[in-house]
């Protein structure tokens, strides 16, 4: 028989003596945040739908609203890429501690900011060069902040033994290298905002497309 006091004895006062717990609540909460963010983006797109004013034809009205559509596609792609990465990473995490929870919350903080920066982006794509650069910088800060804390989450989980003991160390190292490349690519795409803001956004979209190529840490493909 199991000693009824055995579980209680594992919760002891003192640094590093408290029990960690599994990841189920963290993943459920995180998925809820991603779902809300993507829903908000879809609602924003509906609210910003083209209005046929001044006798303009629908094709012209749709064409005039291209900044909203471009910002939506790129931002949805980036949010989807983050969700895929989060889904793949957390299948290797078997336990959480306090700091890992904090890092994950900070990832979600930046994810939840995506609709705001996307709205600014679509409103200022045809503004002055200064407005375009400022909104592009805010957009970069959002995706870069998320990427930074995503990297910290993985680094901390590896450092503190929160990953599955059966995870191949070579695979863990490959995932680390892959995660470090992402902020570098974001910075490269942002640099082009000083050449052409639209080109910078197209590069973001290209990065999203490249992320769909299966790499170490992704779920296996095929049947």
C-alpha positions in Angstrom: 0.0 0.0 0.0 1.0 3.6 -0.6 2.0 5.6 2.4 -0.7 8.5 2.5 2.0 10.8 3.9 4.5 10.1 1.2 3.2 12.7 -1.2 3.0 15.3 1.6 6.7 14.7 2.5 7.7 15.7 -1.0 6.4 19.2 -0.5 9.0 20.6 1.8 10.0 24.2 2.7 13.3 25.4 1.2 14.8 26.3 -2.1 14.7 23.5 -4.7 12.8 21.2 -2.4 9.3 22.0 -3.6 7.8 19.6 -6.2 7.6 20.6 -9.9 4.5 19.6 -11.8 3.5 18.3 -15.3 2.8 20.5 -18.3 -0.8 19.9 -19.0 -2.2 23.2 -17.6 0.6 25.2 -19.2 -0.2 23.8 -22.7 -3.9 24.1 -22.3 -3.6 27.8 -21.2 -1.1 28.6 -24.0 -3.3 27.0 -26.7 -6.2 29.2 -25.3 -4.1 32.3 -25.7 -3.1 31.4 -29.3 -6.8 30.7 -30.1 -7.9 34.1 -28.8 -5.1 35.9 -30.7 -6.0 34.3 -34.0 -9.7 34.9 -33.4 -9.1 38.6 -32.6 -7.1 38.9 -35.9 -9.9 37.4 -37.9 -12.5 39.7 -36.2 -10.2 42.7 -37.0 -10.1 41.7 -40.6 -13.9 41.5 -40.8 -14.2 45.0 -39.1 -11.8 46.5 -41.6 -13.6 45.0 -44.6 -13.8 47.3 -47.6 -16.9 49.6 -47.8 -18.1 50.5 -51.2 -18.2 54.3 -50.9 -18.2 56.9 -53.5 -19.5 54.7 -56.3 -16.3 52.7 -56.5 -16.4 49.2 -57.9 -15.7 46.3 -55.6 -12.4 45.2 -57.3 -11.0 48.7 -56.7 -12.2 48.8 -53.1 -10.6 45.5 -52.4 -7.3 46.6 -54.1 -7.2 49.7 -52.0 -7.4 47.6 -48.8 -4.3 45.5 -49.6 -2.3 46.7 -46.6 -4.8 45.1 -44.2 -4.8 41.9 -46.1 -1.0 41.8 -46.3 -0.6 42.5 -42.6 -3.2 39.8 -41.8 -1.6 37.1 -43.9 1.9 37.8 -42.6 0.8 38.1 -39.0 -1.4 35.0 -39.1 1.6 33.1 -40.6 3.9 34.3 -37.8 1.4 33.5 -35.1 0.8 30.1 -36.6 4.6 29.5 -36.8 4.9 30.4 -33.1 2.1 28.0 -32.2 3.7 25.2 -34.3 7.0 25.8 -32.5 5.4 25.9 -29.1 3.5 22.7 -29.8 6.6 20.9 -31.0 8.8 22.1 -28.2 6.5 21.4 -25.3 6.1 17.8 -26.3 9.6 17.3 -25.0 9.0 19.1 -21.7 7.7 16.8 -19.0 7.9 19.1 -15.9 7.7 22.8 -15.2 9.1 25.0 -12.5 8.4 28.6 -11.6 10.8 30.3 -13.9 9.8 28.2 -16.9 6.2 29.3 -16.2 7.3 32.9 -16.2 9.2 32.6 -19.5 6.2 31.0 -21.1 4.0 33.8 -19.8 6.4 36.3 -21.4 6.2 34.4 -24.7 2.4 34.7 -24.5 2.7 38.4 -23.6 4.3 39.1 -27.0 2.0 36.8 -28.8 -1.0 38.6 -27.4 0.5 41.9 -28.7 0.6 40.7 -32.3 -2.9 41.9 -33.3 -2.1 45.4 -32.0 1.2 45.7 -34.0 -0.5 44.2 -37.0 -3.2 46.8 -36.9 -0.6 49.6 -36.7 1.3 48.0 -39.5 -1.7 47.9 -41.9 -2.7 51.5 -41.0 0.8 52.9 -41.7 2.0 51.0 -44.7 1.1 53.9 -46.9 2.2 56.5 -44.4 5.4 58.5 -44.2 8.8 56.8 -44.2 9.1 57.6 -40.5 5.7 56.1 -39.7 6.6 53.0 -41.7 9.9 52.5 -40.0 8.4 53.0 -36.5 5.6 50.5 -37.0 8.0 48.1 -38.5 10.2 48.5 -35.5 7.3 47.8 -33.1 6.4 44.7 -35.2 10.0 43.5 -35.0 10.0 44.1 -31.2 7.0 41.9 -30.9 8.3 38.9 -32.8 11.9 39.4 -31.5 10.6 39.5 -27.9 8.6 36.3 -28.4 11.6 34.6 -30.0 13.9 35.7 -27.1 11.8 34.3 -24.4 11.0 31.2 -26.5 14.8 30.6 -26.6 15.1 31.2 -22.9 12.3 28.7 -22.2 14.1 26.0 -24.1 17.5 26.8 -22.6 16.0 26.8 -19.0 14.2 23.5 -19.6 17.4 21.9 -20.8 19.5 23.4 -18.1 17.2 22.3 -15.2 16.4 18.8 -16.5 12.8 19.5 -17.3 12.9 17.7 -20.6 12.1 14.1 -21.2 15.1 11.9 -20.1 14.8 10.0 -23.3 15.4 13.0 -25.5 18.6 12.5 -27.6 21.2 15.2 -26.6 22.1 15.7 -30.3 18.4 16.4 -31.1 18.2 18.9 -28.1 21.3 20.7 -29.4 20.0 20.8 -32.9 16.7 22.4 -31.7 18.7 24.9 -29.7 20.7 25.9 -32.8 17.5 26.2 -34.8 15.8 28.4 -32.2 18.8 30.8 -32.2 18.7 31.3 -35.9 15.1 32.7 -35.8 15.8 36.1 -34.1 18.8 36.6 -36.5 16.5 36.1 -39.5 13.9 38.5 -38.0 16.6 41.2 -37.6 17.7 40.6 -41.2 14.2 41.0 -42.5 13.8 44.2 -40.4 16.9 45.7 -41.9 15.2 45.9 -45.2 12.6 48.3 -43.9 15.1 51.1 -44.5 15.2 50.0 -48.2 11.6 49.2 -48.8 9.0 48.5 -46.0 7.0 46.2 -48.3 10.1 44.2 -49.2 10.7 43.8 -45.4 7.2 42.4 -44.9 7.6 40.0 -47.9 10.8 38.7 -46.3 8.8 38.0 -43.1 6.4 36.1 -45.2 9.2 34.2 -46.8 10.5 33.3 -43.3 7.1 31.9 -42.4 7.2 29.8 -45.6 10.7 28.5 -44.8 9.5 27.5 -41.3 7.1 24.9 -42.9 10.1 22.9 -44.1 10.6 20.1 -41.6 13.6 20.5 -39.4 14.9 18.9 -36.2 12.3 19.0 -33.5 9.3 19.0 -35.8 6.7 16.3 -35.9 7.4 13.6 -38.4 5.6 13.9 -41.8 3.9 11.4 -43.9 1.3 8.7 -43.0 
